[in-house]
Amino acid sequence: MARIIDREQKNMIGAKVRRLRLEKHMTQQELSDKLEVLAIYICRGSISRIEDQTRTVTDLELYGLSQVLDTPVEEFFK
């Protein structure tokens, strides 16, 4: 049985992250910087790969994205 990580898309939330980031008029670098304040280190390039769904997202990273983008975790999956 294939694992989800073996698929072309490595996460389910990338498009939502991008939409929320743009709604908040935030660059990828600004998002990265705000995550760093929470001790969650995702470089700008990794933000890009999350948004285009070529990088996985850990639960800790999802929590940080939720905090910085001021959006409940559940909203990322709608």
ABEGO torsion letter per residue (X at the ends): XBBAAABABABAAAAAAAAAAAAAGBBAAAAAAAAAAAGBBBBAAAAAAAAAGABBBBAAAAAAAAAAAGBBAAAAAX
